[in-house]
Amino acid sequence: MNGSVYEREIASILSGKKESVMKYVKRLSPDDRYIGMGIISRPFFVTRSAGSQGADIIALRHDYSLIIEVKSSVKSPLTFSEASGKRQEQADRLSSMCKEAGLFLTYAFRLKGAKQDAWRLFSMPGKPKGKHLLLYDILPKVSVTKSKNYMIKWEEGLPLIKFFKYVNGNSE
């Protein structure tokens, strides 16, 4: 499957599109389903970026904003040194742009074939400012290998449902 399928999937969930949210929550426990459904009434404004120079998705809401790069794989970990180092270069470039603006880069990693919540969130190390710091602090950071390459381990990420619990439980 093309990566843009997963960009559209998470964009649709974050946007609170009922059909997409229903599909997402069906694998979750009843309590988590209830939490996940909350995004329908408290959605983000989500837009997909054009071209290969920007992040995949920008998600905005009155209380939070996210610059998101979407990755998917059938296995974990996902190493950024694959693909001729393009992922590594992109991560450095986007992270630098976010740091200059007092933001941070978020990675949404979808594990294909996962039995439960397939989405995990991570952040690139950074120095965000303001309320962004609160969200930054709860997200696991992208790892750096001994050879200085970035790597994300799906099982170490913040499940998307826990992100929803945080952003919908701590704001007006």
N, C-alpha and C positions, 0 to 999 in steps of 0.2 A: 504494500500500500504506500502511496505517496505521502510524504510528511505533511503536506497541506491538508490532508484529511484530518489529521490530529490537531492541526492549528484550528480548523473550523470546529472540531468537536469541543475543544476547551473554550474557544471563543463563544460558542453557543451556550455552553453551560454557565460561564461567567456572566453572560448577557441575560440569564434567567429565562431562556426559551423553554417553555414547559415541556415540550416533547423531548428535548435533549436532557433536561434535568431528570425527567422520569426514567429515561434510559440509564442515566448515570447512577441514580439511587437504587435501582432495582437489585443490585448485588449487595447492598448495605443492610445492616441490622435495622430493625424498626426505629430505634432511637436515632440512628444516624440518618435514616431516610427522612425523618422529620426535620432534622437540622439541614440536610441538603435541600429540601424543598423551600427553605427560607430564602434561598437565592432568587426565587421567582419574584418575591415581593421586595427584595433588596438587591436588584441587579447592578452590575457594572455597565458603564458605557464601554463597549469594546470595539476596537477597530484593528483590522489587520494591516500591517505595514506593506507598502509596495516596494518591490525591489529587494536586492540582497544586501544592501548596505545598512539597513535598519534592523531592529528587533522584529520578531514575528507579530507580536500583539502588544497593544497598549490598552490597559484596562483602567478606567477612571470611575470614581464614585465620589460623592461629597466628602468622604472621610479617608479614602485610600486611593493611591495610584500605583500601578505596577507596569514596569517595562518587562515583557516576558519573551523569552526565547524558548521555543517548543522543541523537544527532542523525543524520539521514540526509538525503541529497540525491542528485540525479542529476548535480550539477555542483559544482565547487569553484571558488572559495572559498564558504564558508557565512558570510554576514554576519548578525550578531545584530540589526542595525537593521531587518531585515525583520520582518514580522508585528507591525506597530505598536509596535515596541520592546519587546514582551513578553519576548523572549529576552534582551535586554540587562538588563532589570530583574530577571529570574529569575537570571541569572548573577551580578549584583551581590549579590542577597539570599543565594543559596546560598553564594557565595564568602565572604561576611561571616560566615555561620554556621560555615563550616568553619574560617576563621581563628580565631575565638573558641575553638574546640575544639583548636587546634594541628594541624588537618588541612588538606587542600587538596581542591578540587573537580576532578574528572577529567572530561574530555569524551571520549566514544567516538563517533567520526564514521565512519559507514558510507557509502561511496560506492557507490551503486547501479550495477550493471553493471560493476564493476571486474573486471579479468581475473585479478588475483592476490589477495593478502590484502586484502580489502575494508575491514578495520577499521584505524583509526588512533587513537591515544590522544594527548591533550593535557592540560595542566593550566592552571588559572587561576593567575595570579601570586598568591603567598601567602607565608606564613611558617610552614611546618609545623615541628613539633618531633619529636625522637627519630628513630626509624628511618624515619619517614615522609619525612624530609628526603632520604634516600638515593634513594628512588623518585621523589620530586619532581624531583630534579636530573636524572634521565635523560629525563623527559618534556618535549617541546617545549611552550613556553608559548603560550597563546592570544594572538594578535596584537591590537594596538589601532590602529585607523585614525587618520588625521589628524583626523577629526571625533569621536574618542574612542569609537568603537564597536568592539565585539569582532568578531573575524573568525578563522575557522580555515581553513587551506589544507590539504586532505587530504594532498597530496603532501609536506608538511612534518612530518606527524605520525609518531609512533613506531608501526610496524606491530605489530599484536597479537602476532604470532609472536616479535618481538624482546622484547616485554614478557614473554612466557612464558619465553624463554631467560634473561632477567634474574632473574625471581622463582623459577624452578625451579633455577637454577644457583648462586644465592648464599644459599641457606637450607638448613637441615637437613631 
